[in-house]
């Protein structure tokens, strides 16, 4: 790879500069004439939910963690 980044703006700029591929929201592709790959292009990513060990049982932290996990439940593979 020429460049690896987890910064969405840099990914967008690199894709616009024809340096490589990027996973971007539809609107960024639409305003910059990028070409969408086919929808069946195999992609995956891990999402980690992390908290300090001392706080993971706190009711407020647990509520936020449970909510965030429920948001991603439909995308579980």
mmCIF file of the N, C-alpha and C atoms, coordinates in Angstrom:
data_MODEL
# 
_entry.id   MODEL 
# 
loop_
_atom_site.group_PDB 
_atom_site.id 
_atom_site.type_symbol 
_atom_site.label_atom_id 
_atom_site.label_alt_id 
_atom_site.label_comp_id 
_atom_site.label_asym_id 
_atom_site.label_entity_id 
_atom_site.label_seq_id 
_atom_site.pdbx_PDB_ins_code 
_atom_site.Cartn_x 
_atom_site.Cartn_y 
_atom_site.Cartn_z 
_atom_site.occupancy 
_atom_site.B_iso_or_equiv 
_atom_site.pdbx_formal_charge 
_atom_site.auth_seq_id 
_atom_site.auth_comp_id 
_atom_site.auth_asym_id 
_atom_site.auth_atom_id 
_atom_site.pdbx_PDB_model_num 
ATOM 1   N N  . UNK A 1 1  ? 0.826   -1.207  0.000  1.00 0.00 ? 1  UNK A N  1 
ATOM 2   C CA . UNK A 1 1  ? 0.000   0.000   0.000  1.00 0.00 ? 1  UNK A CA 1 
ATOM 3   C C  . UNK A 1 1  ? 0.860   1.258   0.000  1.00 0.00 ? 1  UNK A C  1 
ATOM 4   N N  . UNK A 1 2  ? 0.374   2.259   -0.677 1.00 0.00 ? 2  UNK A N  1 
ATOM 5   C CA . UNK A 1 2  ? 1.052   3.558   -0.692 1.00 0.00 ? 2  UNK A CA 1 
ATOM 6   C C  . UNK A 1 2  ? 0.729   4.317   0.584  1.00 0.00 ? 2  UNK A C  1 
ATOM 7   N N  . UNK A 1 3  ? -0.526  4.176   1.042  1.00 0.00 ? 3  UNK A N  1 
ATOM 8   C CA . UNK A 1 3  ? -0.975  4.921   2.212  1.00 0.00 ? 3  UNK A CA 1 
ATOM 9   C C  . UNK A 1 3  ? -2.041  4.109   2.938  1.00 0.00 ? 3  UNK A C  1 
ATOM 10  N N  . UNK A 1 4  ? -1.986  4.111   4.252  1.00 0.00 ? 4  UNK A N  1 
ATOM 11  C CA . UNK A 1 4  ? -3.020  3.496   5.073  1.00 0.00 ? 4  UNK A CA 1 
ATOM 12  C C  . UNK A 1 4  ? -3.422  4.525   6.114  1.00 0.00 ? 4  UNK A C  1 
ATOM 13  N N  . UNK A 1 5  ? -4.727  4.780   6.228  1.00 0.00 ? 5  UNK A N  1 
ATOM 14  C CA . UNK A 1 5  ? -5.200  5.760   7.210  1.00 0.00 ? 5  UNK A CA 1 
ATOM 15  C C  . UNK A 1 5  ? -6.607  5.397   7.666  1.00 0.00 ? 5  UNK A C  1 
ATOM 16  N N  . UNK A 1 6  ? -6.943  5.776   8.864  1.00 0.00 ? 6  UNK A N  1 
ATOM 17  C CA . UNK A 1 6  ? -8.316  5.605   9.342  1.00 0.00 ? 6  UNK A CA 1 
ATOM 18  C C  . UNK A 1 6  ? -9.033  6.952   9.404  1.00 0.00 ? 6  UNK A C  1 
ATOM 19  N N  . UNK A 1 7  ? -8.448  7.968   8.801  1.00 0.00 ? 7  UNK A N  1 
ATOM 20  C CA . UNK A 1 7  ? -9.032  9.303   8.766  1.00 0.00 ? 7  UNK A CA 1 
ATOM 21  C C  . UNK A 1 7  ? -9.913  9.421   7.516  1.00 0.00 ? 7  UNK A C  1 
ATOM 22  N N  . UNK A 1 8  ? -11.236 9.581   7.678  1.00 0.00 ? 8  UNK A N  1 
ATOM 23  C CA . UNK A 1 8  ? -12.130 9.635   6.521  1.00 0.00 ? 8  UNK A CA 1 
ATOM 24  C C  . UNK A 1 8  ? -11.805 10.742  5.525  1.00 0.00 ? 8  UNK A C  1 
ATOM 25  N N  . UNK A 1 9  ? -11.371 11.900  6.006  1.00 0.00 ? 9  UNK A N  1 
ATOM 26  C CA . UNK A 1 9  ? -11.039 12.984  5.076  1.00 0.00 ? 9  UNK A CA 1 
ATOM 27  C C  . UNK A 1 9  ? -9.834  12.605  4.221  1.00 0.00 ? 9  UNK A C  1 
ATOM 28  N N  . UNK A 1 10 ? -8.821  12.015  4.842  1.00 0.00 ? 10 UNK A N  1 
ATOM 29  C CA . UNK A 1 10 ? -7.645  11.601  4.070  1.00 0.00 ? 10 UNK A CA 1 
ATOM 30  C C  . UNK A 1 10 ? -7.997  10.478  3.097  1.00 0.00 ? 10 UNK A C  1 
ATOM 31  N N  . UNK A 1 11 ? -8.882  9.564   3.505  1.00 0.00 ? 11 UNK A N  1 
ATOM 32  C CA . UNK A 1 11 ? -9.326  8.504   2.594  1.00 0.00 ? 11 UNK A CA 1 
ATOM 33  C C  . UNK A 1 11 ? -10.019 9.121   1.384  1.00 0.00 ? 11 UNK A C  1 
ATOM 34  N N  . UNK A 1 12 ? -10.890 10.090  1.628  1.00 0.00 ? 12 UNK A N  1 
ATOM 35  C CA . UNK A 1 12 ? -11.610 10.751  0.549  1.00 0.00 ? 12 UNK A CA 1 
ATOM 36  C C  . UNK A 1 12 ? -10.639 11.471  -0.389 1.00 0.00 ? 12 UNK A C  1 
ATOM 37  N N  . UNK A 1 13 ? -9.686  12.203  0.188  1.00 0.00 ? 13 UNK A N  1 
ATOM 38  C CA . UNK A 1 13 ? -8.713  12.923  -0.641 1.00 0.00 ? 13 UNK A CA 1 
ATOM 39  C C  . UNK A 1 13 ? -7.856  11.952  -1.456 1.00 0.00 ? 13 UNK A C  1 
ATOM 40  N N  . UNK A 1 14 ? -7.475  10.829  -0.849 1.00 0.00 ? 14 UNK A N  1 
ATOM 41  C CA . UNK A 1 14 ? -6.676  9.838   -1.566 1.00 0.00 ? 14 UNK A CA 1 
ATOM 42  C C  . UNK A 1 14 ? -7.472  9.229   -2.715 1.00 0.00 ? 14 UNK A C  1 
ATOM 43  N N  . UNK A 1 15 ? -8.743  8.920   -2.468 1.00 0.00 ? 15 UNK A N  1 
ATOM 44  C CA . UNK A 1 15 ? -9.582  8.349   -3.522 1.00 0.00 ? 15 UNK A CA 1 
ATOM 45  C C  . UNK A 1 15 ? -9.769  9.361   -4.650 1.00 0.00 ? 15 UNK A C  1 
ATOM 46  N N  . UNK A 1 16 ? -9.975  10.616  -4.314 1.00 0.00 ? 16 UNK A N  1 
ATOM 47  C CA . UNK A 1 16 ? -10.118 11.658  -5.338 1.00 0.00 ? 16 UNK A CA 1 
ATOM 48  C C  . UNK A 1 16 ? -8.825  11.822  -6.136 1.00 0.00 ? 16 UNK A C  1 
ATOM 49  N N  . UNK A 1 17 ? -7.697  11.585  -5.486 1.00 0.00 ? 17 UNK A N  1 
ATOM 50  C CA . UNK A 1 17 ? -6.407  11.680  -6.159 1.00 0.00 ? 17 UNK A CA 1 
ATOM 51  C C  . UNK A 1 17 ? -6.000  10.395  -6.847 1.00 0.00 ? 17 UNK A C  1 
ATOM 52  N N  . UNK A 1 18 ? -6.935  9.428   -6.924 1.00 0.00 ? 18 UNK A N  1 
ATOM 53  C CA . UNK A 1 18 ? -6.728  8.142   -7.591 1.00 0.00 ? 18 UNK A CA 1 
ATOM 54  C C  . UNK A 1 18 ? -5.574  7.350   -6.997 1.00 0.00 ? 18 UNK A C  1 
ATOM 55  N N  . UNK A 1 19 ? -5.405  7.465   -5.667 1.00 0.00 ? 19 UNK A N  1 
ATOM 56  C CA . UNK A 1 19 ? -4.368  6.702   -4.980 1.00 0.00 ? 19 UNK A CA 1 
ATOM 57  C C  . UNK A 1 19 ? -4.866  5.321   -4.588 1.00 0.00 ? 19 UNK A C  1 
ATOM 58  N N  . UNK A 1 20 ? -6.183  5.169   -4.389 1.00 0.00 ? 20 UNK A N  1 
ATOM 59  C CA . UNK A 1 20 ? -6.675  3.865   -3.999 1.00 0.00 ? 20 UNK A CA 1 
ATOM 60  C C  . UNK A 1 20 ? -8.151  3.845   -3.691 1.00 0.00 ? 20 UNK A C  1 
ATOM 61  N N  . UNK A 1 21 ? -8.547  2.849   -2.904 1.00 0.00 ? 21 UNK A N  1 
ATOM 62  C CA . UNK A 1 21 ? -9.941  2.625   -2.535 1.00 0.00 ? 21 UNK A CA 1 
ATOM 63  C C  . UNK A 1 21 ? -10.222 3.219   -1.168 1.00 0.00 ? 21 UNK A C  1 
ATOM 64  N N  . UNK A 1 22 ? -11.497 3.557   -0.947 1.00 0.00 ? 22 UNK A N  1 
ATOM 65  C CA . UNK A 1 22 ? -11.898 4.081   0.350  1.00 0.00 ? 22 UNK A CA 1 
ATOM 66  C C  . UNK A 1 22 ? -13.349 3.715   0.600  1.00 0.00 ? 22 UNK A C  1 
ATOM 67  N N  . UNK A 1 23 ? -13.679 3.488   1.850  1.00 0.00 ? 23 UNK A N  1 
ATOM 68  C CA . UNK A 1 23 ? -15.069 3.285   2.253  1.00 0.00 ? 23 UNK A CA 1 
ATOM 69  C C  . UNK A 1 23 ? -15.580 4.636   2.715  1.00 0.00 ? 23 UNK A C  1 
ATOM 70  N N  . UNK A 1 24 ? -16.528 5.188   1.949  1.00 0.00 ? 24 UNK A N  1 
ATOM 71  C CA . UNK A 1 24 ? -16.993 6.546   2.206  1.00 0.00 ? 24 UNK A CA 1 
ATOM 72  C C  . UNK A 1 24 ? -18.509 6.611   2.161  1.00 0.00 ? 24 UNK A C  1 
ATOM 73  N N  . UNK A 1 25 ? -19.096 7.614   2.810  1.00 0.00 ? 25 UNK A N  1 
ATOM 74  C CA . UNK A 1 25 ? -20.540 7.826   2.681  1.00 0.00 ? 25 UNK A CA 1 
ATOM 75  C C  . UNK A 1 25 ? -20.898 8.168   1.232  1.00 0.00 ? 25 UNK A C  1 
ATOM 76  N N  . UNK A 1 26 ? -22.105 7.818   0.828  1.00 0.00 ? 26 UNK A N  1 
ATOM 77  C CA . UNK A 1 26 ? -22.553 8.057   -0.550 1.00 0.00 ? 26 UNK A CA 1 
ATOM 78  C C  . UNK A 1 26 ? -22.394 9.507   -0.990 1.00 0.00 ? 26 UNK A C  1 
ATOM 79  N N  . UNK A 1 27 ? -22.728 10.459  -0.100 1.00 0.00 ? 27 UNK A N  1 
ATOM 80  C CA . UNK A 1 27 ? -22.711 11.858  -0.523 1.00 0.00 ? 27 UNK A CA 1 
ATOM 81  C C  . UNK A 1 27 ? -21.315 12.324  -0.907 1.00 0.00 ? 27 UNK A C  1 
ATOM 82  N N  . UNK A 1 28 ? -20.265 11.769  -0.302 1.00 0.00 ? 28 UNK A N  1 
ATOM 83  C CA . UNK A 1 28 ? -18.908 12.171  -0.679 1.00 0.00 ? 28 UNK A CA 1 
ATOM 84  C C  . UNK A 1 28 ? -18.558 11.681  -2.075 1.00 0.00 ? 28 UNK A C  1 
ATOM 85  N N  . UNK A 1 29 ? -19.016 10.490  -2.412 1.00 0.00 ? 29 UNK A N  1 
ATOM 86  C CA . UNK A 1 29 ? -18.788 9.988   -3.758 1.00 0.00 ? 29 UNK A CA 1 
ATOM 87  C C  . UNK A 1 29 ? -19.545 10.794  -4.787 1.00 0.00 ? 29 UNK A C  1 
ATOM 88  N N  . UNK A 1 30 ? -20.755 11.199  -4.436 1.00 0.00 ? 30 UNK A N  1 
ATOM 89  C CA . UNK A 1 30 ? -21.595 11.943  -5.374 1.00 0.00 ? 30 UNK A CA 1 
ATOM 90  C C  . UNK A 1 30 ? -21.034 13.329  -5.681 1.00 0.00 ? 30 UNK A C  1 
ATOM 91  N N  . UNK A 1 31 ? -20.443 13.989  -4.701 1.00 0.00 ? 31 UNK A N  1 
ATOM 92  C CA . UNK A 1 31 ? -19.939 15.351  -4.937 1.00 0.00 ? 31 UNK A CA 1 
ATOM 93  C C  . UNK A 1 31 ? -18.539 15.355  -5.529 1.00 0.00 ? 31 UNK A C  1 
ATOM 94  N N  . UNK A 1 32 ? -17.906 14.197  -5.649 1.00 0.00 ? 32 UNK A N  1 
ATOM 95  C CA . UNK A 1 32 ? -16.526 14.192  -6.128 1.00 0.00 ? 32 UNK A CA 1 
ATOM 96  C C  . UNK A 1 32 ? -16.306 13.273  -7.326 1.00 0.00 ? 32 UNK A C  1 
ATOM 97  N N  . UNK A 1 33 ? -17.389 12.792  -7.938 1.00 0.00 ? 33 UNK A N  1 
ATOM 98  C CA . UNK A 1 33 ? -17.297 11.957  -9.137 1.00 0.00 ? 33 UNK A CA 1 
ATOM 99  C C  . UNK A 1 33 ? -16.487 10.676  -8.937 1.00 0.00 ? 33 UNK A C  1 
ATOM 100 N N  . UNK A 1 34 ? -16.508 10.135  -7.724 1.00 0.00 ? 34 UNK A N  1 
ATOM 101 C CA . UNK A 1 34 ? -15.859 8.850   -7.495 1.00 0.00 ? 34 UNK A CA 1 
ATOM 102 C C  . UNK A 1 34 ? -16.722 7.736   -8.065 1.00 0.00 ? 34 UNK A C  1 
ATOM 103 N N  . UNK A 1 35 ? -16.117 6.612   -8.378 1.00 0.00 ? 35 UNK A N  1 
ATOM 104 C CA . UNK A 1 35 ? -16.836 5.480   -8.944 1.00 0.00 ? 35 UNK A CA 1 
ATOM 105 C C  . UNK A 1 35 ? -17.110 4.470   -7.845 1.00 0.00 ? 35 UNK A C  1 
ATOM 106 N N  . UNK A 1 36 ? -18.368 4.081   -7.702 1.00 0.00 ? 36 UNK A N  1 
ATOM 107 C CA . UNK A 1 36 ? -18.760 3.107   -6.687 1.00 0.00 ? 36 UNK A CA 1 
ATOM 108 C C  . UNK A 1 36 ? -18.412 1.698   -7.175 1.00 0.00 ? 36 UNK A C  1 
ATOM 109 N N  . UNK A 1 37 ? -17.795 0.930   -6.291 1.00 0.00 ? 37 UNK A N  1 
ATOM 110 C CA . UNK A 1 37 ? -17.581 -0.472  -6.595 1.00 0.00 ? 37 UNK A CA 1 
ATOM 111 C C  . UNK A 1 37 ? -18.904 -1.202  -6.461 1.00 0.00 ? 37 UNK A C  1 
ATOM 112 N N  . UNK A 1 38 ? -18.994 -2.367  -7.018 1.00 0.00 ? 38 UNK A N  1 
ATOM 113 C CA . UNK A 1 38 ? -20.230 -3.135  -6.896 1.00 0.00 ? 38 UNK A CA 1 
ATOM 114 C C  . UNK A 1 38 ? -20.533 -3.393  -5.427 1.00 0.00 ? 38 UNK A C  1 
ATOM 115 N N  . UNK A 1 39 ? -21.829 -3.478  -5.117 1.00 0.00 ? 39 UNK A N  1 
ATOM 116 C CA . UNK A 1 39 ? -22.255 -3.659  -3.727 1.00 0.00 ? 39 UNK A CA 1 
ATOM 117 C C  . UNK A 1 39 ? -21.790 -4.971  -3.123 1.00 0.00 ? 39 UNK A C  1 
ATOM 118 N N  . UNK A 1 40 ? -21.452 -5.947  -3.953 1.00 0.00 ? 40 UNK A N  1 
ATOM 119 C CA . UNK A 1 40 ? -21.044 -7.237  -3.411 1.00 0.00 ? 40 UNK A CA 1 
ATOM 120 C C  . UNK A 1 40 ? -19.539 -7.319  -3.151 1.00 0.00 ? 40 UNK A C  1 
ATOM 121 N N  . UNK A 1 41 ? -18.869 -6.171  -3.200 1.00 0.00 ? 41 UNK A N  1 
ATOM 122 C CA . UNK A 1 41 ? -17.437 -6.152  -2.915 1.00 0.00 ? 41 UNK A CA 1 
ATOM 123 C C  . UNK A 1 41 ? -17.235 -6.560  -1.454 1.00 0.00 ? 41 UNK A C  1 
ATOM 124 N N  . UNK A 1 42 ? -16.425 -7.588  -1.213 1.00 0.00 ? 42 UNK A N  1 
ATOM 125 C CA . UNK A 1 42 ? -16.288 -8.101  0.165  1.00 0.00 ? 42 UNK A CA 1 
ATOM 126 C C  . UNK A 1 42 ? -15.513 -7.144  1.064  1.00 0.00 ? 42 UNK A C  1 
ATOM 127 N N  . UNK A 1 43 ? -16.195 -6.632  2.071  1.00 0.00 ? 43 UNK A N  1 
ATOM 128 C CA . UNK A 1 43 ? -15.557 -5.731  3.020  1.00 0.00 ? 43 UNK A CA 1 
ATOM 129 C C  . UNK A 1 43 ? -16.075 -6.046  4.415  1.00 0.00 ? 43 UNK A C  1 
ATOM 130 N N  . UNK A 1 44 ? -15.231 -5.875  5.374  1.00 0.00 ? 44 UNK A N  1 
ATOM 131 C CA . UNK A 1 44 ? -15.668 -6.049  6.756  1.00 0.00 ? 44 UNK A CA 1 
ATOM 132 C C  . UNK A 1 44 ? -14.762 -5.211  7.654  1.00 0.00 ? 44 UNK A C  1 
ATOM 133 N N  . UNK A 1 45 ? -15.250 -4.964  8.833  1.00 0.00 ? 45 UNK A N  1 
ATOM 134 C CA . UNK A 1 45 ? -14.469 -4.211  9.809  1.00 0.00 ? 45 UNK A CA 1 
ATOM 135 C C  . UNK A 1 45 ? -14.897 -4.632  11.200 1.00 0.00 ? 45 UNK A C  1 
ATOM 136 N N  . UNK A 1 46 ? -13.956 -4.639  12.105 1.00 0.00 ? 46 UNK A N  1 
ATOM 137 C CA . UNK A 1 46 ? -14.272 -4.916  13.495 1.00 0.00 ? 46 UNK A CA 1 
ATOM 138 C C  . UNK A 1 46 ? -14.518 -3.595  14.208 1.00 0.00 ? 46 UNK A C  1 
ATOM 139 N N  . UNK A 1 47 ? -15.490 -3.602  15.074 1.00 0.00 ? 47 UNK A N  1 
ATOM 140 C CA . UNK A 1 47 ? -15.758 -2.418  15.894 1.00 0.00 ? 47 UNK A CA 1 
ATOM 141 C C  . UNK A 1 47 ? -15.590 -2.848  17.343 1.00 0.00 ? 47 UNK A C  1 
ATOM 142 N N  . UNK A 1 48 ? -14.738 -2.150  18.049 1.00 0.00 ? 48 UNK A N  1 
ATOM 143 C CA . UNK A 1 48 ? -14.466 -2.473  19.441 1.00 0.00 ? 48 UNK A CA 1 
ATOM 144 C C  . UNK A 1 48 ? -15.108 -1.426  20.335 1.00 0.00 ? 48 UNK A C  1 
ATOM 145 N N  . UNK A 1 49 ? -15.763 -1.897  21.365 1.00 0.00 ? 49 UNK A N  1 
ATOM 146 C CA . UNK A 1 49 ? -16.349 -1.018  22.368 1.00 0.00 ? 49 UNK A CA 1 
ATOM 147 C C  . UNK A 1 49 ? -15.515 -1.193  23.641 1.00 0.00 ? 49 UNK A C  1 
ATOM 148 N N  . UNK A 1 50 ? -14.841 -0.146  24.055 1.00 0.00 ? 50 UNK A N  1 
ATOM 149 C CA . UNK A 1 50 ? -13.862 -0.256  25.135 1.00 0.00 ? 50 UNK A CA 1 
ATOM 150 C C  . UNK A 1 50 ? -14.199 0.736   26.244 1.00 0.00 ? 50 UNK A C  1 
ATOM 151 N N  . UNK A 1 51 ? -14.010 0.285   27.465 1.00 0.00 ? 51 UNK A N  1 
ATOM 152 C CA . UNK A 1 51 ? -14.171 1.164   28.622 1.00 0.00 ? 51 UNK A CA 1 
ATOM 153 C C  . UNK A 1 51 ? -13.144 0.762   29.674 1.00 0.00 ? 51 UNK A C  1 
ATOM 154 N N  . UNK A 1 52 ? -12.890 1.645   30.587 1.00 0.00 ? 52 UNK A N  1 
ATOM 155 C CA . UNK A 1 52 ? -11.955 1.328   31.664 1.00 0.00 ? 52 UNK A CA 1 
ATOM 156 C C  . UNK A 1 52 ? -12.549 0.212   32.523 1.00 0.00 ? 52 UNK A C  1 
ATOM 157 N N  . UNK A 1 53 ? -11.711 -0.693  32.953 1.00 0.00 ? 53 UNK A N  1 
ATOM 158 C CA . UNK A 1 53 ? -12.159 -1.854  33.736 1.00 0.00 ? 53 UNK A CA 1 
ATOM 159 C C  . UNK A 1 53 ? -12.955 -1.441  34.980 1.00 0.00 ? 53 UNK A C  1 
ATOM 160 N N  . UNK A 1 54 ? -12.560 -0.368  35.614 1.00 0.00 ? 54 UNK A N  1 
ATOM 161 C CA . UNK A 1 54 ? -13.244 0.087   36.820 1.00 0.00 ? 54 UNK A CA 1 
ATOM 162 C C  . UNK A 1 54 ? -14.649 0.636   36.536 1.00 0.00 ? 54 UNK A C  1 
ATOM 163 N N  . UNK A 1 55 ? -14.915 1.034   35.280 1.00 0.00 ? 55 UNK A N  1 
ATOM 164 C CA . UNK A 1 55 ? -16.191 1.661   34.944 1.00 0.00 ? 55 UNK A CA 1 
ATOM 165 C C  . UNK A 1 55 ? -17.168 0.735   34.214 1.00 0.00 ? 55 UNK A C  1 
ATOM 166 N N  . UNK A 1 56 ? -16.719 -0.416  33.798 1.00 0.00 ? 56 UNK A N  1 
ATOM 167 C CA . UNK A 1 56 ? -17.578 -1.245  32.935 1.00 0.00 ? 56 UNK A CA 1 
ATOM 168 C C  . UNK A 1 56 ? -18.857 -1.725  33.606 1.00 0.00 ? 56 UNK A C  1 
ATOM 169 N N  . UNK A 1 57 ? -18.913 -1.729  34.938 1.00 0.00 ? 57 UNK A N  1 
ATOM 170 C CA . UNK A 1 57 ? -20.130 -2.154  35.641 1.00 0.00 ? 57 UNK A CA 1 
ATOM 171 C C  . UNK A 1 57 ? -20.969 -0.969  36.127 1.00 0.00 ? 57 UNK A C  1 
ATOM 172 N N  . UNK A 1 58 ? -20.520 0.242   35.839 1.00 0.00 ? 58 UNK A N  1 
ATOM 173 C CA . UNK A 1 58 ? -21.275 1.434   36.195 1.00 0.00 ? 58 UNK A CA 1 
ATOM 174 C C  . UNK A 1 58 ? -22.590 1.435   35.417 1.00 0.00 ? 58 UNK A C  1 
ATOM 175 N N  . UNK A 1 59 ? -23.729 1.697   36.076 1.00 0.00 ? 59 UNK A N  1 
ATOM 176 C CA . UNK A 1 59 ? -25.021 1.687   35.368 1.00 0.00 ? 59 UNK A CA 1 
ATOM 177 C C  . UNK A 1 59 ? -25.067 2.645   34.165 1.00 0.00 ? 59 UNK A C  1 
ATOM 178 N N  . UNK A 1 60 ? -24.474 3.814   34.293 1.00 0.00 ? 60 UNK A N  1 
ATOM 179 C CA . UNK A 1 60 ? -24.496 4.770   33.183 1.00 0.00 ? 60 UNK A CA 1 
ATOM 180 C C  . UNK A 1 60 ? -23.660 4.262   32.003 1.00 0.00 ? 60 UNK A C  1 
ATOM 181 N N  . UNK A 1 61 ? -22.475 3.767   32.281 1.00 0.00 ? 61 UNK A N  1 
ATOM 182 C CA . UNK A 1 61 ? -21.604 3.238   31.220 1.00 0.00 ? 61 UNK A CA 1 
ATOM 183 C C  . UNK A 1 61 ? -22.242 2.006   30.588 1.00 0.00 ? 61 UNK A C  1 
ATOM 184 N N  . UNK A 1 62 ? -22.811 1.128   31.420 1.00 0.00 ? 62 UNK A N  1 
ATOM 185 C CA . UNK A 1 62 ? -23.457 -0.089  30.916 1.00 0.00 ? 62 UNK A CA 1 
ATOM 186 C C  . UNK A 1 62 ? -24.624 0.272   29.996 1.00 0.00 ? 62 UNK A C  1 
ATOM 187 N N  . UNK A 1 63 ? -25.399 1.299   30.364 1.00 0.00 ? 63 UNK A N  1 
ATOM 188 C CA . UNK A 1 63 ? -26.535 1.711   29.536 1.00 0.00 ? 63 UNK A CA 1 
ATOM 189 C C  . UNK A 1 63 ? -26.058 2.202   28.165 1.00 0.00 ? 63 UNK A C  1 
ATOM 190 N N  . UNK A 1 64 ? -24.988 2.991   28.154 1.00 0.00 ? 64 UNK A N  1 
ATOM 191 C CA . UNK A 1 64 ? -24.452 3.482   26.876 1.00 0.00 ? 64 UNK A CA 1 
ATOM 192 C C  . UNK A 1 64 ? -23.912 2.322   26.051 1.00 0.00 ? 64 UNK A C  1 
ATOM 193 N N  . UNK A 1 65 ? -23.185 1.413   26.678 1.00 0.00 ? 65 UNK A N  1 
ATOM 194 C CA . UNK A 1 65 ? -22.630 0.263   25.958 1.00 0.00 ? 65 UNK A CA 1 
ATOM 195 C C  . UNK A 1 65 ? -23.755 -0.605  25.377 1.00 0.00 ? 65 UNK A C  1 
ATOM 196 N N  . UNK A 1 66 ? -24.782 -0.856  26.156 1.00 0.00 ? 66 UNK A N  1 
ATOM 197 C CA . UNK A 1 66 ? -25.908 -1.666  25.673 1.00 0.00 ? 66 UNK A CA 1 
ATOM 198 C C  . UNK A 1 66 ? -26.614 -0.987  24.503 1.00 0.00 ? 66 UNK A C  1 
ATOM 199 N N  . UNK A 1 67 ? -26.785 0.334   24.598 1.00 0.00 ? 67 UNK A N  1 
ATOM 200 C CA . UNK A 1 67 ? -27.421 1.067   23.513 1.00 0.00 ? 67 UNK A CA 1 
ATOM 201 C C  . UNK A 1 67 ? -26.584 0.984   22.239 1.00 0.00 ? 67 UNK A C  1 
ATOM 202 N N  . UNK A 1 68 ? -25.285 1.225   22.350 1.00 0.00 ? 68 UNK A N  1 
ATOM 203 C CA . UNK A 1 68 ? -24.422 1.179   21.166 1.00 0.00 ? 68 UNK A CA 1 
ATOM 204 C C  . UNK A 1 68 ? -24.397 -0.215  20.553 1.00 0.00 ? 68 UNK A C  1 
ATOM 205 N N  . UNK A 1 69 ? -24.362 -1.227  21.380 1.00 0.00 ? 69 UNK A N  1 
ATOM 206 C CA . UNK A 1 69 ? -24.381 -2.603  20.856 1.00 0.00 ? 69 UNK A CA 1 
ATOM 207 C C  . UNK A 1 69 ? -25.687 -2.882  20.129 1.00 0.00 ? 69 UNK A C  1 
ATOM 208 N N  . UNK A 1 70 ? -26.805 -2.362  20.622 1.00 0.00 ? 70 UNK A N  1 
ATOM 209 C CA . UNK A 1 70 ? -28.087 -2.581  19.957 1.00 0.00 ? 70 UNK A CA 1 
ATOM 210 C C  . UNK A 1 70 ? -28.134 -1.864  18.597 1.00 0.00 ? 70 UNK A C  1 
ATOM 211 N N  . UNK A 1 71 ? -27.435 -0.751  18.480 1.00 0.00 ? 71 UNK A N  1 
ATOM 212 C CA . UNK A 1 71 ? -27.392 -0.025  17.201 1.00 0.00 ? 71 UNK A CA 1 
ATOM 213 C C  . UNK A 1 71 ? -26.700 -0.832  16.119 1.00 0.00 ? 71 UNK A C  1 
ATOM 214 N N  . UNK A 1 72 ? -25.719 -1.622  16.489 1.00 0.00 ? 72 UNK A N  1 
ATOM 215 C CA . UNK A 1 72 ? -24.964 -2.392  15.511 1.00 0.00 ? 72 UNK A CA 1 
ATOM 216 C C  . UNK A 1 72 ? -25.473 -3.819  15.349 1.00 0.00 ? 72 UNK A C  1 
ATOM 217 N N  . UNK A 1 73 ? -26.423 -4.221  16.150 1.00 0.00 ? 73 UNK A N  1 
ATOM 218 C CA . UNK A 1 73 ? -26.960 -5.591  16.086 1.00 0.00 ? 73 UNK A CA 1 
ATOM 219 C C  . UNK A 1 73 ? -27.458 -5.964  14.698 1.00 0.00 ? 73 UNK A C  1 
ATOM 220 N N  . UNK A 1 74 ? -28.179 -5.088  13.971 1.00 0.00 ? 74 UNK A N  1 
ATOM 221 C CA . UNK A 1 74 ? -28.649 -5.468  12.639 1.00 0.00 ? 74 UNK A CA 1 
ATOM 222 C C  . UNK A 1 74 ? -27.536 -5.763  11.643 1.00 0.00 ? 74 UNK A C  1 
ATOM 223 N N  . UNK A 1 75 ? -26.331 -5.305  11.926 1.00 0.00 ? 75 UNK A N  1 
ATOM 224 C CA . UNK A 1 75 ? -25.228 -5.489  10.977 1.00 0.00 ? 75 UNK A CA 1 
ATOM 225 C C  . UNK A 1 75 ? -24.344 -6.675  11.318 1.00 0.00 ? 75 UNK A C  1 
ATOM 226 N N  . UNK A 1 76 ? -24.688 -7.390  12.375 1.00 0.00 ? 76 UNK A N  1 
ATOM 227 C CA . UNK A 1 76 ? -23.897 -8.541  12.802 1.00 0.00 ? 76 UNK A CA 1 
ATOM 228 C C  . UNK A 1 76 ? -23.899 -9.614  11.725 1.00 0.00 ? 76 UNK A C  1 
ATOM 229 N N  . UNK A 1 77 ? -22.748 -10.184 11.493 1.00 0.00 ? 77 UNK A N  1 
ATOM 230 C CA . UNK A 1 77 ? -22.646 -11.259 10.492 1.00 0.00 ? 77 UNK A CA 1 
ATOM 231 C C  . UNK A 1 77 ? -22.324 -12.555 11.173 1.00 0.00 ? 77 UNK A C  1 
# 
